[in-house]
Amino acid sequence: TCLLSQHTNTGLRCTQPGMLSKMILCRGATSSKAVLAAVRCEQVTGIPMLPHLGARGISNARQTPRAALLQVRASRVISRGKATVATPSSLRLPLVNMSRRFARDEIPRGGAKSPRMLLRVLGGVGLVSVVAGGLYYTLVEGPRFLAPDAELVPLIPAPEGVYQHPYEDCSPWWKAYSKAKRICYLAWVFFPVGLITLLVKVTDSESWREYWLEMLVHCLESAGCSFQKFGQWLSMRPDMFPPDVIAALSRLHNDVPAHSFYHTQRMVKESFGCDLEEIFSEFEPEPVASGTVAQVHRAKLRPEYAEKANLKARNGEWVEHVAVKVRHPHVLDETWLDVDLIFAFMNASRIMVVPFDQQEFMTMLTKQVDFHWEAHYLSRFARNFSTEVASGKLCFPSVSEALLSQTVLVESWADGRTVSEIFSKVGFNFEEVKESAEGLGNKIKQLPKIFSDDLKQKKKELAMTVFDMNLKMFLRDNLVHGDLHGGNVLYDEKGNTCTVLDAGLTTSLENDVKASFGVFLRALCTGDADVLLDKLLEFDQNGVAGDEQDALKADLQKCVDHWVSPNGTGRAPDGSAISLGDLLGEMLFSLQRNKVRLRGDVAGAILTMSISEGLIRSLDPDFDIVRNALPYFVRYNGWGSVTAVLNKDNKTAEASHA
């Protein structure tokens, strides 16, 4: 080291590098200082010293922590061609070890003004920033858009063949007799409510109106599952009916009359060939909920049947506490006959317009009576949303394929209460909460505001969760829950988990229309009547004549001008959020007037949009569905940007779909 210093200070060049290297090695062949001296000699004098030092000397100089940096320096000199000796494998120490030794100050480092050290520090900071940003996106932002891990959830197969209602094979005489009997029964059920309706209009009495609402709900319950379903859909449209009607019809989500426990026992016996007590160690006779098609009992499986059911919790243990869903009697009669009557009623009353093929719509509805379809769709939803399910934000019940029939379904138990039940006492904009707290005195004067704000925030968060799920069903998965009302969504306040139930009714688009339907949705958001006309004519099955297309276009233009601002802001003309339900409702009336009949998959998608929009707006009346949906169109439909969507760049959209 002293000899090297002398050469440096005097500017002389050593003419005998071999002698110098021998002197270094004699001083300590196993010392890391030997390598340091050789490397410094090369750097200062320009004379290659490492070839004379030899690989043996470099390999031996690695006993101390300082040797790590010295060996790396030596290997860099060799790799740059300043030495001819091959770099031994022992020099390639992990970079992480060197970093740790730097952190412990065991390795000498350059001064604060060293450019190389500054670059290393900046590079390390940049690497840490990239890794941290990636982790944040993956754990926080990414789950909103990440594709699901399809391998995590087993898929229950769909029933084979095309679904056909069991009564389709009956004789014409039997069908005529059944239809006449059903019409007489429904006339007897609805005759009292018809009379009271006239009385309410004449007297304008509040007491008679309350009685009329009670009678209306009772008649819909007595009429059967199809009319109950119809009432549920009406309850999801606060934009079409007064608040008292919405509140009354909302009871149909949970207060549907239950069937007898004897019928439940008989269905279990017919489905699985053994008595109910042989399968379940505990079974609550009273149902926890009764829907339009079936009712649900809480039960506990016996250990041997818990293993047979093959339902596992997150901790890997067998699930014992389950929900048992049993179909109501007479459901087959009601789903087959009542669809015709409901369509006739809607066309005559103009309360709700469904301008699409009745047979396709009936097929979609009557799939609910076979629980194999619901099991299949629940497993598909769980697979599609495996990322959200793993995060605990969303949940779909797991169905036992071993304990499954057309009339009985066994699924994992889900904690929580229905959205309709949780917020039924809140009222529109929380007036009931405020009124009930006003009489509690001045000491808790602020309680109404605090309580109201807390509930508002919960409802807004739940509305966003439902919206996010629904948009992914539409745009990412092309499999949409077709009956997303408040009675089919459970909310667990402790775990902040949203559980979706009753997946028997779903809708999806055929591949030949998916791209066009996406352009149709964007035309709705931007108010482009020309594109709407073009796509609706593409979806039409009747065929609108050329001279009638002008009238249809005029109707569509009037519709979009009423609900959508023409300046490309994605807002209503008054600057508020676009009411998609109102826009769709007026558009459907226009289609009916112009004798347009949509293909079944498109019509089902439009009706599903109307139902889910009703749930979202009932949770958050100020929710801007159109503006919140634009990022999803950009992410899943490949449209360039939100600006491109609002600027009606339809050619770019269709090209990206293709």
C-alpha positions in Angstrom: 0.0 0.0 0.0 2.9 2.4 0.8 4.6 1.6 -2.5 1.4 2.3 -4.3 1.0 5.6 -2.5 4.5 6.6 -3.5 3.7 5.9 -7.2 0.5 8.0 -6.9 2.1 10.9 -5.2 5.1 11.1 -7.5 3.2 10.4 -10.7 5.6 7.5 -11.5 4.4 4.3 -13.2 5.5 1.0 -11.9 7.4 -0.9 -14.6 7.4 -4.2 -12.7 3.7 -5.1 -11.9 4.6 -8.7 -11.2 7.0 -7.7 -8.5 4.5 -5.4 -6.9 1.8 -8.1 -6.9 4.2 -10.6 -5.3 4.9 -8.1 -2.6 1.2 -7.7 -2.0 0.6 -11.4 -1.8 3.5 -12.0 0.5 2.0 -9.5 2.8 -1.2 -11.4 3.1 -2.7 -13.7 0.4 -5.8 -14.2 2.5 -6.4 -10.6 3.3 -8.9 -8.5 1.6 -6.4 -5.6 1.6 -4.4 -7.5 -1.0 -7.3 -7.2 -3.5 -7.9 -3.6 -2.5 -4.3 -2.7 -3.2 -4.4 -4.5 -6.6 -7.6 -2.8 -7.6 -6.4 0.7 -6.6 -3.2 0.1 -8.4 -5.0 -0.6 -11.6 -7.3 2.4 -11.1 -4.5 4.8 -10.4 -1.6 3.6 -12.6 -3.5 2.0 -15.4 -1.3 -1.1 -15.1 -3.2 -4.5 -15.0 -2.5 -5.9 -11.6 -5.3 -8.5 -11.2 -3.9 -10.9 -13.8 -0.7 -11.0 -11.7 -2.6 -11.3 -8.5 -4.4 -14.4 -9.9 -7.7 -15.9 -9.3 -6.4 -17.8 -6.2 -5.6 -14.6 -4.4 -8.9 -13.1 -5.3 -10.8 -16.2 -4.1 -8.9 -16.4 -0.9 -9.5 -12.7 0.0 -13.1 -13.2 1.2 -13.0 -14.0 4.9 -13.9 -10.5 6.1 -17.2 -8.6 5.5 -15.2 -5.9 3.7 -14.2 -8.5 1.1 -17.7 -8.4 -0.4 -17.3 -4.9 -1.9 -13.7 -5.5 -2.9 -14.6 -8.7 -4.8 -17.4 -6.9 -6.6 -15.1 -4.1 -7.5 -12.6 -6.7 -8.8 -15.2 -8.5 -10.8 -16.3 -5.2 -12.4 -12.8 -4.4 -13.4 -12.4 -7.9 -14.9 -15.8 -7.6 -16.7 -14.8 -4.3 -18.3 -11.9 -6.0 -20.0 -9.2 -4.4 -17.8 -8.1 -7.8 -16.6 -7.8 -11.1 -18.4 -8.4 -13.5 -15.6 -11.8 -15.1 -15.5 -14.1 -14.0 -12.7 -14.5 -16.9 -10.2 -18.0 -17.9 -9.2 -17.1 -17.0 -5.6 -17.0 -13.3 -6.5 -20.7 -13.2 -7.5 -22.1 -12.7 -4.1 -25.8 -11.7 -3.8 -26.3 -8.0 -4.0 -28.6 -8.1 -1.0 -25.7 -9.2 1.2 -23.6 -6.3 0.1 -26.5 -3.9 0.8 -26.9 -5.3 4.3 -23.2 -4.8 5.0 -23.4 -1.3 3.7 -26.2 -0.6 6.1 -24.1 -1.9 9.0 -21.1 0.2 7.9 -19.1 -3.0 7.6 -18.0 -2.1 4.0 -16.2 1.1 3.2 -18.2 3.3 0.9 -17.3 6.4 -1.0 -17.8 9.9 0.3 -21.0 11.9 0.2 -19.8 13.6 -3.0 -19.3 10.3 -4.9 -21.4 10.3 -8.1 -21.5 6.6 -8.2 -22.9 6.4 -4.7 -25.4 9.1 -5.4 -26.6 7.1 -8.5 -26.9 4.0 -6.4 -28.9 5.8 -3.7 -31.2 7.3 -6.3 -31.6 4.0 -8.1 -32.5 2.3 -4.8 -35.1 4.9 -4.0 -36.6 4.6 -7.4 -36.8 0.8 -7.1 -38.4 1.0 -3.7 -41.0 3.5 -5.1 -41.8 1.3 -8.0 -42.3 -1.8 -5.8 -44.4 0.2 -3.3 -46.6 1.7 -6.0 -47.1 -1.8 -7.5 -48.1 -3.2 -4.1 -50.5 -0.4 -3.5 -52.2 -0.9 -6.9 -52.3 -4.6 -6.4 -53.8 -4.5 -2.9 -55.9 -1.4 -3.0 -56.8 -0.2 -6.5 -56.1 -3.3 -8.5 -59.0 -5.5 -7.1 -61.5 -3.1 -8.6 -60.4 -4.1 -12.1 -58.3 -7.3 -11.8 -59.4 -10.4 -13.6 -60.6 -13.1 -11.2 -58.6 -16.3 -10.4 -61.0 -18.8 -12.0 -59.1 -21.8 -10.6 -60.0 -21.1 -6.9 -63.7 -21.9 -7.1 -65.2 -25.2 -8.3 -67.8 -24.8 -11.0 -71.1 -26.7 -10.8 -72.2 -27.7 -14.3 -75.4 -26.4 -15.9 -78.3 -28.7 -16.6 -77.9 -30.3 -20.0 -80.2 -29.4 -22.9 -82.5 -26.4 -23.5 -84.9 -25.7 -20.6 -88.5 -26.5 -21.2 -91.3 -25.9 -18.7 -92.8 -29.3 -17.6 -96.3 -28.2 -18.6 -95.4 -27.7 -22.2 -96.1 -31.4 -22.9 -99.6 -31.4 -21.4 -102.7 -31.7 -23.6 -104.4 -28.6 -25.1 -107.6 -29.4 -23.1 -105.7 -29.5 -19.8 -104.0 -26.2 -20.7 -107.3 -24.5 -21.5 -108.9 -25.8 -18.3 -106.0 -24.7 -16.2 -105.9 -21.2 -17.8 -109.7 -20.7 -17.3 -109.4 -21.7 -13.6 -106.5 -19.4 -13.1 -108.2 -16.4 -14.6 -111.2 -16.9 -12.4 -109.1 -17.1 -9.3 -107.1 -14.0 -10.2 -110.3 -12.1 -10.9 -111.7 -13.0 -7.5 -108.4 -11.9 -5.9 -108.0 -8.5 -7.6 -111.7 -7.5 -7.7 -111.7 -5.9 -4.2 -108.5 -3.9 -4.8 -110.0 -2.7 -8.1 -113.1 -1.3 -6.2 -111.0 0.3 -3.5 -108.8 1.9 -6.2 -111.8 3.7 -7.6 -112.9 4.7 -4.1 -109.5 6.2 -3.3 -109.5 8.3 -6.6 -113.0 9.6 -5.8 -112.6 10.4 -2.1 -108.8 11.3 -2.0 -108.8 10.0 1.6 -105.6 9.2 3.3 -107.1 6.4 5.4 -108.6 4.7 2.4 -105.3 5.0 0.6 -103.5 3.2 3.4 -106.1 0.5 3.3 -105.7 0.3 -0.5 -101.9 -0.2 -0.1 -102.5 -3.0 2.4 -105.0 -4.6 0.1 -102.7 -4.3 -2.9 -99.8 -6.1 -1.1 -102.2 -8.8 0.1 -103.6 -9.4 -3.3 -100.1 -9.7 -4.9 -99.1 -12.2 -2.2 -102.2 -14.2 -2.8 -101.8 -14.1 -6.6 -98.6 -16.2 -6.6 -94.9 -15.9 -7.4 -95.2 -14.2 -10.8 -97.2 -11.4 -9.5 -95.0 -11.1 -6.4 -92.0 -10.8 -8.7 -93.8 -8.2 -10.7 -94.5 -6.2 -7.5 -90.8 -6.5 -6.5 -89.7 -5.0 -9.8 -92.2 -2.1 -9.3 -90.8 -1.5 -5.8 -87.4 -0.8 -7.3 -88.7 2.1 -9.4 -89.0 5.1 -7.0 -88.8 7.3 -10.1 -92.1 5.9 -11.4 -94.3 5.6 -8.2 -94.9 7.6 -5.0 -92.9 6.8 -1.8 -95.8 5.2 0.0 -96.4 2.7 -2.9 -92.6 1.9 -3.0 -92.6 1.3 0.8 -95.7 -1.0 0.6 -94.4 -3.0 -2.3 -91.0 -3.4 -0.7 -92.6 -5.7 1.8 -92.8 -8.3 -1.0 -89.1 -8.8 -0.8 -89.3 -10.6 2.6 -92.9 -10.9 3.6 -94.1 -13.4 1.1 -96.4 -16.1 2.7 -94.5 -19.3 3.7 -95.6 -22.8 3.0 -96.1 -25.5 5.6 -93.3 -27.4 7.3 -94.9 -30.6 6.1 -94.3 -29.6 2.5 -90.6 -28.9 3.3 -90.3 -32.4 4.9 -91.9 -34.0 1.8 -89.6 -32.2 -0.6 -86.5 -33.2 1.3 -87.7 -36.8 1.3 -88.5 -36.8 -2.4 -85.2 -35.2 -3.3 -82.7 -37.2 -1.3 -84.5 -40.4 -0.4 -84.3 -40.1 3.3 -86.1 -38.2 6.1 -85.1 -34.7 7.0 -83.9 -35.8 10.5 -81.4 -38.2 9.0 -79.5 -35.4 7.2 -79.8 -32.5 9.7 -79.1 -32.6 13.4 -80.9 -29.2 13.8 -83.6 -27.8 11.5 -85.7 -24.7 12.3 -89.3 -25.3 11.2 -90.0 -21.6 10.8 -88.3 -20.2 7.7 -85.9 -17.3 8.1 -87.1 -15.8 4.8 -89.8 -16.6 2.3 -89.4 -15.4 -1.3 -91.5 -15.6 -4.4 -90.2 -19.0 -5.5 -89.0 -20.6 -2.3 -88.4 -20.2 1.4 -85.2 -20.7 3.4 -84.7 -22.6 6.6 -81.6 -22.5 8.9 -80.2 -26.0 9.7 -77.1 -27.9 10.9 -75.8 -30.9 9.0 -74.9 -34.1 10.7 -71.1 -34.7 10.6 -71.3 -37.5 8.0 -73.5 -35.3 5.7 -71.4 -32.3 6.3 -68.5 -34.2 4.7 -70.8 -35.4 1.9 -72.0 -31.9 1.2 -68.4 -30.9 0.6 -68.7 -27.4 1.7 -65.6 -26.0 3.3 -65.0 -22.8 5.3 -62.0 -20.6 4.8 -60.1 -22.4 7.6 -60.5 -25.7 5.7 -63.1 -27.2 8.1 -66.4 -28.7 6.9 -69.4 -26.4 7.0 -72.2 -27.6 9.2 -74.5 -24.5 9.5 -76.3 -24.2 6.2 -79.3 -22.6 4.6 -81.9 -25.0 3.0 -84.0 -23.5 0.2 -87.3 -25.3 -0.6 -89.5 -24.5 -3.5 -93.1 -23.4 -2.8 -96.0 -25.6 -4.0 -97.9 -24.4 -7.1 -94.9 -22.5 -8.5 -95.0 -24.5 -11.7 -98.6 -23.5 -12.3 -98.0 -19.8 -11.6 -94.8 -19.4 -13.7 -96.4 -21.0 -16.7 -99.8 -19.3 -16.7 -99.3 -15.9 -15.2 -96.7 -14.6 -17.7 -99.4 -14.2 -20.3 -101.7 -12.4 -18.0 -98.9 -10.0 -16.7 -97.9 -9.1 -20.3 -101.6 -8.4 -21.2 -101.9 -6.2 -18.1 -98.7 -4.2 -18.8 -99.7 -3.6 -22.4 -103.2 -2.5 -21.3 -102.2 -0.3 -18.3 -98.9 1.1 -19.7 -97.5 0.9 -16.1 -94.4 -0.9 -17.4 -93.5 -1.7 -21.0 -91.6 -4.8 -22.0 -91.4 -4.8 -25.8 -89.7 -8.1 -26.4 -90.6 -11.7 -27.1 -92.8 -13.2 -24.4 -91.7 -16.7 -24.9 -88.1 -15.9 -24.4 -88.9 -13.9 -21.3 -91.0 -16.7 -19.8 -88.1 -19.1 -20.4 -85.8 -16.8 -18.5 -88.3 -16.5 -15.6 -89.1 -20.2 -15.3 -85.5 -21.2 -15.0 -85.9 -20.2 -11.4 -88.0 -23.2 -10.6 -85.1 -25.6 -11.2 -82.5 -25.1 -8.5 -79.7 -26.7 -10.6 -79.6 -23.4 -12.6 -79.2 -21.3 -9.5 -76.4 -23.6 -8.2 -74.6 -23.3 -11.5 -74.9 -19.5 -11.6 -73.8 -19.0 -8.0 -70.7 -21.0 -8.6 -70.0 -18.9 -11.7 -70.5 -15.7 -9.8 -68.2 -16.9 -7.0 -65.5 -17.8 -9.6 -65.9 -14.5 -11.5 -65.6 -12.5 -8.3 -63.0 -14.6 -6.5 -60.7 -11.5 -5.9 -63.5 -9.6 -4.2 -64.6 -12.7 -2.3 -61.1 -13.3 -1.0 -60.9 -9.7 0.2 -64.1 -10.2 2.3 -66.0 -7.4 0.6 -68.3 -9.6 -1.4 -69.7 -13.1 -0.9 -71.7 -15.7 -2.8 -73.0 -18.7 -0.9 -71.4 -22.1 -1.7 -73.8 -24.7 -2.9 -73.6 -28.4 -2.2 -73.7 -30.4 -5.4 -74.4 -33.6 -3.5 -77.5 -32.1 -1.8 -79.2 -30.6 -4.7 -82.4 -31.2 -6.6 -84.9 -29.2 -8.7 -86.9 -28.4 -5.5 -84.3 -28.3 -2.7 -80.9 -26.5 -2.5 -78.4 -26.6 0.4 -75.9 -23.8 0.6 -73.5 -22.3 3.2 -75.1 -20.0 5.7 -74.5 -16.2 5.3 -74.6 -13.8 8.2 -76.4 -10.4 7.8 -79.7 -8.8 7.1 -81.3 -7.9 3.8 -80.8 -4.4 2.5 -84.6 -3.9 2.6 -84.8 -4.9 6.2 -81.8 -2.7 7.4 -83.0 0.5 5.8 -86.8 -0.1 5.9 -87.1 2.2 8.9 -84.9 5.0 7.5 -87.3 6.5 4.9 -86.5 8.6 1.9 -83.6 11.0 2.8 -83.9 9.8 6.4 -87.0 11.8 7.5 -88.3 9.0 9.8 -85.0 8.9 11.7 -85.0 12.7 12.2 -88.7 12.8 13.3 -88.2 10.0 15.8 -85.3 11.7 17.4 -86.7 15.2 17.5 -88.6 14.5 20.7 -85.7 13.3 22.8 -84.7 16.8 24.1 -82.1 19.4 23.6 -79.3 17.3 25.1 -79.2 15.1 22.1 -80.2 17.7 19.6 -77.4 16.7 17.2 -78.3 13.0 17.3 -80.6 13.1 14.2 -77.9 14.7 12.1 -75.2 12.3 13.3 -77.3 9.2 12.9 -78.6 10.3 9.5 -75.1 11.1 8.2 -73.8 7.7 9.4 -76.6 5.9 7.6 -76.2 7.9 4.5 -72.6 7.0 4.3 -73.4 3.3 4.8 -76.0 3.4 2.0 -73.6 5.3 -0.3 -70.8 2.7 0.3 -73.3 -0.1 -0.3 -74.6 1.5 -3.5 -71.0 1.7 -4.8 -70.4 -1.9 -4.0 -73.5 -3.0 -5.8 -72.7 -0.7 -8.7 -69.1 -2.0 -9.0 -70.3 -5.6 -9.0 -73.1 -4.9 -11.5 -70.8 -3.2 -14.0 -68.3 -6.0 -13.9 -71.1 -8.5 -14.5 -72.1 -6.6 -17.6 -68.8 -5.5 -19.1 -66.3 -8.0 -17.8 -68.1 -11.3 -17.4 -71.3 -11.0 -19.6 -73.2 -12.8 -16.8 -75.6 -10.5 -14.9 -77.8 -11.2 -11.8 -81.3 -10.6 -13.2 -83.1 -10.0 -9.9 -81.0 -7.7 -7.9 -83.5 -6.2 -5.5 -83.1 -5.3 -1.9 -84.4 -8.7 -0.6 -81.6 -10.6 -2.5 -78.7 -8.6 -1.0 -77.5 -9.3 2.6 -75.3 -6.9 4.4 -73.2 -7.9 7.4 -72.5 -4.7 9.3 -69.8 -6.4 11.5 -67.8 -7.7 8.6 -68.8 -5.0 6.2 -69.6 -7.8 3.7 -72.2 -7.8 1.0 -73.7 -11.3 0.1 -75.7 -11.8 -3.1 -78.5 -14.4 -3.0 -81.0 -16.0 -5.4 -79.1 -16.3 -8.6 -81.7 -18.3 -10.5 -82.5 -15.4 -12.8 -79.6 -14.2 -14.9 -79.0 -12.7 -18.3 -76.2 -12.6 -20.8 -75.6 -11.4 -24.3 -74.9 -13.6 -27.3 -71.4 -13.1 -28.8 -72.8 -11.6 -32.1 -74.4 -8.7 -30.2 -72.0 -7.9 -27.4 -70.1 -5.2 -29.3 -73.2 -3.5 -30.7 -74.8 -3.5 -27.2 -71.8 -1.7 -25.8 -72.1 1.0 -28.4 -75.8 1.2 -27.7 -75.1 1.8 -24.0 -72.7 4.6 -24.8 -75.2 6.2 -27.1 -77.6 6.2 -24.2 -75.0 8.0 -22.0 -74.1 10.6 -24.7 -77.6 11.1 -26.1 -76.7 10.1 -29.7 -80.1 9.4 -31.2 -78.6 8.3 -34.6 -76.6 5.5 -33.1 -79.5 4.5 -30.8 -81.7 4.2 -33.9 -79.1 2.2 -35.7 -78.6 -0.3 -32.9 -82.2 -0.7 -32.0 -83.0 -1.5 -35.6 -80.3 -4.1 -35.4 -81.9 -5.6 -32.2 -85.4 -5.5 -33.6 -87.0 -8.8 -34.6 -90.2 -7.4 -36.3 -88.5 -5.2 -38.9 -89.5 -1.6 -39.0 -90.3 -0.3 -42.4 -88.2 2.5 -43.9 -91.0 5.1 -43.8 -91.6 4.3 -40.1 -88.0 4.7 -39.1 -88.3 8.5 -39.3 -91.0 8.5 -36.7 -89.0 6.2 -34.4 -86.0 8.5 -34.8 -88.0 11.5 -33.9 -89.3 9.7 -30.7 -85.8 8.7 -29.7 -84.5 12.2 -30.3 -87.2 13.7 -28.1 -86.4 11.1 -25.5 -82.7 11.8 -25.3 -83.2 15.5 -25.5 -85.4 15.3 -22.4 -82.9 13.3 -20.3 -79.4 13.8 -21.7 -77.5 17.0 -22.2 -76.3 17.5 -25.8 -73.0 19.2 -24.8 -71.1 15.9 -24.1 -70.9 16.3 -20.3 -72.6 13.0 -19.5 -75.2 14.8 -17.4 -78.9 15.7 -17.7 -79.9 19.0 -19.3 -80.3 20.7 -15.9 -76.8 19.6 -14.9 -77.9 16.8 -12.6 -77.1 13.1 -12.9 -78.8 11.3 -15.8 -81.7 9.1 -14.6 -81.0 6.0 -16.6 -84.3 4.4 -15.4 -86.4 7.3 -16.7 -84.4 7.3 -20.0 -84.9 3.5 -20.5 -88.6 3.7 -19.5 -89.4 6.5 -22.0 -87.4 4.7 -24.7 -89.3 1.4 -24.1 -92.6 3.3 -24.6 -91.3 4.7 -27.8 -90.4 1.2 -29.0 -93.9 0.0 -28.1 -95.5 2.8 -30.0 -93.4 2.0 -33.1 -94.0 -1.8 -32.8 -90.3 -2.6 -32.2 -89.7 -6.1 -30.5 -86.2 -6.6 -29.2 -84.4 -9.9 -29.2 -84.5 -11.7 -25.9 -81.0 -11.3 -24.7 -81.0 -7.6 -25.3 -84.4 -7.1 -23.8 -83.3 -9.1 -20.7 -80.2 -7.0 -20.3 -82.3 -3.7 -20.5 -84.8 -5.0 -17.9 -81.9 -6.1 -15.6 -80.3 -2.7 -15.9 -83.6 -1.1 -14.9 -83.9 -3.3 -11.8 -80.3 -2.9 -10.6 -80.4 0.9 -11.3 -83.5 1.0 -9.1 -81.7 -0.7 -6.2 -78.7 1.6 -6.5 -80.8 4.8 -6.7 -82.9 3.6 -3.7 -79.7 3.4 -1.7 -78.2 6.6 -3.0 -80.7 8.9 -4.8 -77.8 11.2 -5.9 -75.7 8.4 -7.4 -74.5 9.3 -10.9 -74.6 6.0 -12.7 -73.5 7.3 -16.1 -70.4 9.2 -14.9 -69.3 6.4 -12.6 -69.7 3.9 -15.4 -67.4 5.6 -17.8 -64.1 4.3 -16.4 -65.5 0.7 -16.6 -66.2 1.2 -20.3 -62.7 2.4 -20.8 -61.2 -0.5 -18.8 -63.3 -3.4 -20.1 -64.5 -2.3 -23.5 -61.2 -0.9 -24.7 -62.4 2.6 -25.4 -59.5 5.0 -25.4 -60.5 7.5 -22.6 -63.5 9.0 -20.9 -63.2 12.0 -23.2 -63.5 9.7 -26.2 -66.6 8.2 -24.8 -68.3 11.5 -24.2 -67.2 12.8 -27.6 -69.2 10.0 -29.3 -66.2 8.3 -31.0 -68.3 5.3 -32.0 -65.9 4.2 -34.8 -63.1 3.8 -32.3 -65.4 1.9 -29.9 -66.6 -0.6 -32.5 -63.1 -1.1 -33.8 -61.8 -1.9 -30.3 -64.7 -4.4 -29.9 -63.8 -6.1 -33.1 
